[in-house]
Amino acid sequence: MELRTAYWDDRESREAFQRFILDIHNLDFNAWEEAGYWDDAYRPFSWFQDGEVISSVCIYSLPAVIDGRTTKLAQISGVGTLPEYRRCGLNRELTAAGLQWAGTSHEGVFLFSDEDAVPYYEHCGFKPLDEHLPVMAIEPVLRRSGAVRMNTGDKGDLDRIYAYANSTAVISERFTVGNPKLFMFHAMYTLPYGIWEIPELNCLVCFRRNGDLLKIYDILGESIPAFQRLYPYISEETDREVEFHFHPDRLGLGEAGRRELVGNNLFVKPGFPVADPVFPYTSRA
């Protein structure tokens, strides 16, 4: 076995990693790569055997803003081991190597765990941290025309989304984390039908509805519009509540309520610099 890291420039090794992720997580990175959004900030730590990845941990190095200051956080993701190599301590060694690398240049480390992996991360010294989403009651308003749904299957629209992602102001001065290429992963994989452009406000808004609940996942623009300006473009007469998947401190709102976010299994290393974070939906790797 050979432990390798920072091997994206080696095409065969990167393809081996992609096969591994497809096998372990049923996630195909090909579309993300072919569109040009593969991110060198997503750093692998992998055991190879006979040219194939048998165990891997990835550290995503992400810019962050905490109370108005800029910093960097590390997110652990892409974790797994082929079944025949499990319970040999391979992932534990890779996690230690990744944490040693991240510890020299990142203010904090976080991850979102599968239920089965919770005991493992607790054993590795990670601590659970609750997340609570801001929520507010809303009254629908007269719908204003002008919002255009983006087609993420169209290269022109993808290019336009990426331009927004590269020039956007931070969504929150209180706490935000993420980067343009990670946003494009969500644009292509988790929000392909939920991104709308509002040309009059020069912004994108990512949202979905669940009955009378409006879920807003992200807003991108050179300036972030106040919610009262944005909402008429996406209003529906059935709306009764809005849920923000980020800190909405830049939206010009009053005090929001809180709803516990269940199932994300957020874990952090002790000393994480934010005690009550709302991780933007598009920050999850």
Contacts in CASP RR format, 6 or more apart in sequence:
PFRMAT RR
TARGET T0000
AUTHOR 0000-0000-0000
METHOD contacts of the structure
MODEL  1
MELRTAYWDDRESREAFQRFILDIHNLDFNAWEEAGYWDDAYRPFSWFQD
GEVISSVCIYSLPAVIDGRTTKLAQISGVGTLPEYRRCGLNRELTAAGLQ
WAGTSHEGVFLFSDEDAVPYYEHCGFKPLDEHLPVMAIEPVLRRSGAVRM
NTGDKGDLDRIYAYANSTAVISERFTVGNPKLFMFHAMYTLPYGIWEIPE
LNCLVCFRRNGDLLKIYDILGESIPAFQRLYPYISEETDREVEFHFHPDR
LGLGEAGRRELVGNNLFVKPGFPVADPVFPYTSRA
1 47 0 8 1.000
1 48 0 8 1.000
1 49 0 8 1.000
1 54 0 8 1.000
2 47 0 8 1.000
2 48 0 8 1.000
2 49 0 8 1.000
3 45 0 8 1.000
3 46 0 8 1.000
3 47 0 8 1.000
3 48 0 8 1.000
3 93 0 8 1.000
3 94 0 8 1.000
3 97 0 8 1.000
4 13 0 8 1.000
4 44 0 8 1.000
4 45 0 8 1.000
4 46 0 8 1.000
4 47 0 8 1.000
4 48 0 8 1.000
5 43 0 8 1.000
5 44 0 8 1.000
5 45 0 8 1.000
5 46 0 8 1.000
5 97 0 8 1.000
5 98 0 8 1.000
5 101 0 8 1.000
6 43 0 8 1.000
6 44 0 8 1.000
7 13 0 8 1.000
7 14 0 8 1.000
7 17 0 8 1.000
7 44 0 8 1.000
7 46 0 8 1.000
8 14 0 8 1.000
8 38 0 8 1.000
8 40 0 8 1.000
8 44 0 8 1.000
12 51 0 8 1.000
13 48 0 8 1.000
13 51 0 8 1.000
16 48 0 8 1.000
16 51 0 8 1.000
16 52 0 8 1.000
16 53 0 8 1.000
17 44 0 8 1.000
17 46 0 8 1.000
17 53 0 8 1.000
17 56 0 8 1.000
18 28 0 8 1.000
18 29 0 8 1.000
18 30 0 8 1.000
18 33 0 8 1.000
19 52 0 8 1.000
19 53 0 8 1.000
20 46 0 8 1.000
20 52 0 8 1.000
20 53 0 8 1.000
20 54 0 8 1.000
20 56 0 8 1.000
20 82 0 8 1.000
21 27 0 8 1.000
21 29 0 8 1.000
21 56 0 8 1.000
21 78 0 8 1.000
22 28 0 8 1.000
22 29 0 8 1.000
23 82 0 8 1.000
24 78 0 8 1.000
24 80 0 8 1.000
24 81 0 8 1.000
24 82 0 8 1.000
25 78 0 8 1.000
25 80 0 8 1.000
27 189 0 8 1.000
29 38 0 8 1.000
31 188 0 8 1.000
31 189 0 8 1.000
32 38 0 8 1.000
32 184 0 8 1.000
32 185 0 8 1.000
32 188 0 8 1.000
32 189 0 8 1.000
35 155 0 8 1.000
35 158 0 8 1.000
35 184 0 8 1.000
35 188 0 8 1.000
37 162 0 8 1.000
37 181 0 8 1.000
37 184 0 8 1.000
37 185 0 8 1.000
37 188 0 8 1.000
38 181 0 8 1.000
39 60 0 8 1.000
39 179 0 8 1.000
39 181 0 8 1.000
39 182 0 8 1.000
41 60 0 8 1.000
41 61 0 8 1.000
41 62 0 8 1.000
41 179 0 8 1.000
41 181 0 8 1.000
42 58 0 8 1.000
42 59 0 8 1.000
42 60 0 8 1.000
42 285 0 8 1.000
43 58 0 8 1.000
43 59 0 8 1.000
43 60 0 8 1.000
43 61 0 8 1.000
43 98 0 8 1.000
43 101 0 8 1.000
44 56 0 8 1.000
44 57 0 8 1.000
44 58 0 8 1.000
45 56 0 8 1.000
45 57 0 8 1.000
45 58 0 8 1.000
45 59 0 8 1.000
45 94 0 8 1.000
45 97 0 8 1.000
45 98 0 8 1.000
45 101 0 8 1.000
46 53 0 8 1.000
46 55 0 8 1.000
46 56 0 8 1.000
46 57 0 8 1.000
46 94 0 8 1.000
47 53 0 8 1.000
47 54 0 8 1.000
47 55 0 8 1.000
47 56 0 8 1.000
47 85 0 8 1.000
47 90 0 8 1.000
47 94 0 8 1.000
48 54 0 8 1.000
54 81 0 8 1.000
54 82 0 8 1.000
54 85 0 8 1.000
54 90 0 8 1.000
55 80 0 8 1.000
55 81 0 8 1.000
55 82 0 8 1.000
55 85 0 8 1.000
55 90 0 8 1.000
55 91 0 8 1.000
55 94 0 8 1.000
56 78 0 8 1.000
56 79 0 8 1.000
56 80 0 8 1.000
56 81 0 8 1.000
56 94 0 8 1.000
57 76 0 8 1.000
57 78 0 8 1.000
57 79 0 8 1.000
57 80 0 8 1.000
57 91 0 8 1.000
57 94 0 8 1.000
57 95 0 8 1.000
57 97 0 8 1.000
57 98 0 8 1.000
58 76 0 8 1.000
58 77 0 8 1.000
58 78 0 8 1.000
58 79 0 8 1.000
58 285 0 8 1.000
59 74 0 8 1.000
59 75 0 8 1.000
59 76 0 8 1.000
59 98 0 8 1.000
59 101 0 8 1.000
59 102 0 8 1.000
60 74 0 8 1.000
60 75 0 8 1.000
60 76 0 8 1.000
60 77 0 8 1.000
60 182 0 8 1.000
60 285 0 8 1.000
61 72 0 8 1.000
61 74 0 8 1.000
61 102 0 8 1.000
61 105 0 8 1.000
61 106 0 8 1.000
62 72 0 8 1.000
62 73 0 8 1.000
62 74 0 8 1.000
62 75 0 8 1.000
62 177 0 8 1.000
62 178 0 8 1.000
62 179 0 8 1.000
62 182 0 8 1.000
62 283 0 8 1.000
63 70 0 8 1.000
63 71 0 8 1.000
63 72 0 8 1.000
63 177 0 8 1.000
63 178 0 8 1.000
63 179 0 8 1.000
64 70 0 8 1.000
64 71 0 8 1.000
64 72 0 8 1.000
64 73 0 8 1.000
64 107 0 8 1.000
64 175 0 8 1.000
64 176 0 8 1.000
64 177 0 8 1.000
64 178 0 8 1.000
65 71 0 8 1.000
65 170 0 8 1.000
65 172 0 8 1.000
65 173 0 8 1.000
65 175 0 8 1.000
65 176 0 8 1.000
65 177 0 8 1.000
66 107 0 8 1.000
66 174 0 8 1.000
66 175 0 8 1.000
66 273 0 8 1.000
66 274 0 8 1.000
67 173 0 8 1.000
67 174 0 8 1.000
67 175 0 8 1.000
68 173 0 8 1.000
68 174 0 8 1.000
71 107 0 8 1.000
71 273 0 8 1.000
72 105 0 8 1.000
72 106 0 8 1.000
72 107 0 8 1.000
73 106 0 8 1.000
73 107 0 8 1.000
73 108 0 8 1.000
73 109 0 8 1.000
73 110 0 8 1.000
73 177 0 8 1.000
74 102 0 8 1.000
74 103 0 8 1.000
74 106 0 8 1.000
74 108 0 8 1.000
74 109 0 8 1.000
74 110 0 8 1.000
75 109 0 8 1.000
75 110 0 8 1.000
75 111 0 8 1.000
75 177 0 8 1.000
75 283 0 8 1.000
75 284 0 8 1.000
75 285 0 8 1.000
76 95 0 8 1.000
76 109 0 8 1.000
76 110 0 8 1.000
76 111 0 8 1.000
77 111 0 8 1.000
77 112 0 8 1.000
77 285 0 8 1.000
78 285 0 8 1.000
79 91 0 8 1.000
79 95 0 8 1.000
79 111 0 8 1.000
79 117 0 8 1.000
80 91 0 8 1.000
81 88 0 8 1.000
81 90 0 8 1.000
81 91 0 8 1.000
91 120 0 8 1.000
92 124 0 8 1.000
95 124 0 8 1.000
99 109 0 8 1.000
99 269 0 8 1.000
102 108 0 8 1.000
102 109 0 8 1.000
103 109 0 8 1.000
107 273 0 8 1.000
108 268 0 8 1.000
108 269 0 8 1.000
108 271 0 8 1.000
108 272 0 8 1.000
108 273 0 8 1.000
109 268 0 8 1.000
109 269 0 8 1.000
109 272 0 8 1.000
110 129 0 8 1.000
110 266 0 8 1.000
110 267 0 8 1.000
110 268 0 8 1.000
110 269 0 8 1.000
110 272 0 8 1.000
110 279 0 8 1.000
111 121 0 8 1.000
111 126 0 8 1.000
111 266 0 8 1.000
111 267 0 8 1.000
111 268 0 8 1.000
112 264 0 8 1.000
112 265 0 8 1.000
112 266 0 8 1.000
112 267 0 8 1.000
112 284 0 8 1.000
113 121 0 8 1.000
113 265 0 8 1.000
113 267 0 8 1.000
114 265 0 8 1.000
115 265 0 8 1.000
118 128 0 8 1.000
118 265 0 8 1.000
118 267 0 8 1.000
121 267 0 8 1.000
122 128 0 8 1.000
122 267 0 8 1.000
125 269 0 8 1.000
125 270 0 8 1.000
126 267 0 8 1.000
126 268 0 8 1.000
126 269 0 8 1.000
127 267 0 8 1.000
127 268 0 8 1.000
127 269 0 8 1.000
127 270 0 8 1.000
128 265 0 8 1.000
128 266 0 8 1.000
128 267 0 8 1.000
129 266 0 8 1.000
129 267 0 8 1.000
129 268 0 8 1.000
129 272 0 8 1.000
129 277 0 8 1.000
130 260 0 8 1.000
130 261 0 8 1.000
130 266 0 8 1.000
131 260 0 8 1.000
131 261 0 8 1.000
131 264 0 8 1.000
131 266 0 8 1.000
131 277 0 8 1.000
131 278 0 8 1.000
131 279 0 8 1.000
132 258 0 8 1.000
132 259 0 8 1.000
132 260 0 8 1.000
132 261 0 8 1.000
132 276 0 8 1.000
132 278 0 8 1.000
133 243 0 8 1.000
133 244 0 8 1.000
133 245 0 8 1.000
133 258 0 8 1.000
133 259 0 8 1.000
133 260 0 8 1.000
133 261 0 8 1.000
133 278 0 8 1.000
134 243 0 8 1.000
134 244 0 8 1.000
134 247 0 8 1.000
134 248 0 8 1.000
134 256 0 8 1.000
134 257 0 8 1.000
134 258 0 8 1.000
134 278 0 8 1.000
135 241 0 8 1.000
135 242 0 8 1.000
135 243 0 8 1.000
135 244 0 8 1.000
135 256 0 8 1.000
135 257 0 8 1.000
135 258 0 8 1.000
135 259 0 8 1.000
136 241 0 8 1.000
136 242 0 8 1.000
136 253 0 8 1.000
136 254 0 8 1.000
136 256 0 8 1.000
136 257 0 8 1.000
137 240 0 8 1.000
137 241 0 8 1.000
138 214 0 8 1.000
138 231 0 8 1.000
138 239 0 8 1.000
138 240 0 8 1.000
138 241 0 8 1.000
138 242 0 8 1.000
139 239 0 8 1.000
140 235 0 8 1.000
140 236 0 8 1.000
140 237 0 8 1.000
140 238 0 8 1.000
140 239 0 8 1.000
141 231 0 8 1.000
141 232 0 8 1.000
141 235 0 8 1.000
142 232 0 8 1.000
142 235 0 8 1.000
143 232 0 8 1.000
143 233 0 8 1.000
143 235 0 8 1.000
143 236 0 8 1.000
144 232 0 8 1.000
144 233 0 8 1.000
144 235 0 8 1.000
145 233 0 8 1.000
146 198 0 8 1.000
146 199 0 8 1.000
146 200 0 8 1.000
146 233 0 8 1.000
147 196 0 8 1.000
147 197 0 8 1.000
147 198 0 8 1.000
147 205 0 8 1.000
147 233 0 8 1.000
147 234 0 8 1.000
148 196 0 8 1.000
148 197 0 8 1.000
148 198 0 8 1.000
148 199 0 8 1.000
149 193 0 8 1.000
149 194 0 8 1.000
149 195 0 8 1.000
149 196 0 8 1.000
150 157 0 8 1.000
150 160 0 8 1.000
150 161 0 8 1.000
150 187 0 8 1.000
150 194 0 8 1.000
150 195 0 8 1.000
150 196 0 8 1.000
150 197 0 8 1.000
150 204 0 8 1.000
151 157 0 8 1.000
152 158 0 8 1.000
152 161 0 8 1.000
152 187 0 8 1.000
152 188 0 8 1.000
152 192 0 8 1.000
152 193 0 8 1.000
152 195 0 8 1.000
153 192 0 8 1.000
158 184 0 8 1.000
158 187 0 8 1.000
158 188 0 8 1.000
160 197 0 8 1.000
161 183 0 8 1.000
161 184 0 8 1.000
161 187 0 8 1.000
161 195 0 8 1.000
161 204 0 8 1.000
162 180 0 8 1.000
162 184 0 8 1.000
164 197 0 8 1.000
164 203 0 8 1.000
164 204 0 8 1.000
164 220 0 8 1.000
164 221 0 8 1.000
165 180 0 8 1.000
165 183 0 8 1.000
165 184 0 8 1.000
165 187 0 8 1.000
165 220 0 8 1.000
166 180 0 8 1.000
167 221 0 8 1.000
167 222 0 8 1.000
168 220 0 8 1.000
168 221 0 8 1.000
168 222 0 8 1.000
169 221 0 8 1.000
169 222 0 8 1.000
169 223 0 8 1.000
169 224 0 8 1.000
169 250 0 8 1.000
170 176 0 8 1.000
170 250 0 8 1.000
171 218 0 8 1.000
171 219 0 8 1.000
171 220 0 8 1.000
171 224 0 8 1.000
171 246 0 8 1.000
171 247 0 8 1.000
171 250 0 8 1.000
171 280 0 8 1.000
172 246 0 8 1.000
172 247 0 8 1.000
172 248 0 8 1.000
172 249 0 8 1.000
172 250 0 8 1.000
172 278 0 8 1.000
172 280 0 8 1.000
173 249 0 8 1.000
173 250 0 8 1.000
174 247 0 8 1.000
174 249 0 8 1.000
175 247 0 8 1.000
175 274 0 8 1.000
175 277 0 8 1.000
175 278 0 8 1.000
176 246 0 8 1.000
176 247 0 8 1.000
176 280 0 8 1.000
176 283 0 8 1.000
177 279 0 8 1.000
177 280 0 8 1.000
177 283 0 8 1.000
178 280 0 8 1.000
178 282 0 8 1.000
178 283 0 8 1.000
182 282 0 8 1.000
182 283 0 8 1.000
182 285 0 8 1.000
183 218 0 8 1.000
183 220 0 8 1.000
183 282 0 8 1.000
185 285 0 8 1.000
186 206 0 8 1.000
186 217 0 8 1.000
186 218 0 8 1.000
186 281 0 8 1.000
186 282 0 8 1.000
186 284 0 8 1.000
187 195 0 8 1.000
190 281 0 8 1.000
191 206 0 8 1.000
191 208 0 8 1.000
191 217 0 8 1.000
191 282 0 8 1.000
194 206 0 8 1.000
194 207 0 8 1.000
194 208 0 8 1.000
195 204 0 8 1.000
195 205 0 8 1.000
195 206 0 8 1.000
196 204 0 8 1.000
196 205 0 8 1.000
196 206 0 8 1.000
196 207 0 8 1.000
196 233 0 8 1.000
196 234 0 8 1.000
197 203 0 8 1.000
197 204 0 8 1.000
198 204 0 8 1.000
198 205 0 8 1.000
198 225 0 8 1.000
198 230 0 8 1.000
198 233 0 8 1.000
200 233 0 8 1.000
201 225 0 8 1.000
201 229 0 8 1.000
201 230 0 8 1.000
201 233 0 8 1.000
202 221 0 8 1.000
202 222 0 8 1.000
202 223 0 8 1.000
203 219 0 8 1.000
203 220 0 8 1.000
203 221 0 8 1.000
203 224 0 8 1.000
203 225 0 8 1.000
203 230 0 8 1.000
204 218 0 8 1.000
204 219 0 8 1.000
204 220 0 8 1.000
204 221 0 8 1.000
205 216 0 8 1.000
205 218 0 8 1.000
205 219 0 8 1.000
205 220 0 8 1.000
205 230 0 8 1.000
205 233 0 8 1.000
205 234 0 8 1.000
206 216 0 8 1.000
206 217 0 8 1.000
206 218 0 8 1.000
206 219 0 8 1.000
206 220 0 8 1.000
206 281 0 8 1.000
206 282 0 8 1.000
207 214 0 8 1.000
207 215 0 8 1.000
207 216 0 8 1.000
207 217 0 8 1.000
207 234 0 8 1.000
208 215 0 8 1.000
208 217 0 8 1.000
209 215 0 8 1.000
209 236 0 8 1.000
209 238 0 8 1.000
209 239 0 8 1.000
211 238 0 8 1.000
212 238 0 8 1.000
212 239 0 8 1.000
212 240 0 8 1.000
212 241 0 8 1.000
213 240 0 8 1.000
213 241 0 8 1.000
213 242 0 8 1.000
213 243 0 8 1.000
214 234 0 8 1.000
214 236 0 8 1.000
214 239 0 8 1.000
214 241 0 8 1.000
214 242 0 8 1.000
214 243 0 8 1.000
215 242 0 8 1.000
215 243 0 8 1.000
215 245 0 8 1.000
216 242 0 8 1.000
216 243 0 8 1.000
216 244 0 8 1.000
216 245 0 8 1.000
217 245 0 8 1.000
217 246 0 8 1.000
217 280 0 8 1.000
217 281 0 8 1.000
217 282 0 8 1.000
218 245 0 8 1.000
218 246 0 8 1.000
218 280 0 8 1.000
218 281 0 8 1.000
218 282 0 8 1.000
219 225 0 8 1.000
219 230 0 8 1.000
219 251 0 8 1.000
224 250 0 8 1.000
224 251 0 8 1.000
225 251 0 8 1.000
226 251 0 8 1.000
226 252 0 8 1.000
227 242 0 8 1.000
227 248 0 8 1.000
227 251 0 8 1.000
227 252 0 8 1.000
227 253 0 8 1.000
228 252 0 8 1.000
230 251 0 8 1.000
231 242 0 8 1.000
243 259 0 8 1.000
244 251 0 8 1.000
244 256 0 8 1.000
244 278 0 8 1.000
245 278 0 8 1.000
245 280 0 8 1.000
245 281 0 8 1.000
246 278 0 8 1.000
246 279 0 8 1.000
246 280 0 8 1.000
246 281 0 8 1.000
247 278 0 8 1.000
248 256 0 8 1.000
264 279 0 8 1.000
264 284 0 8 1.000
266 277 0 8 1.000
266 279 0 8 1.000
END
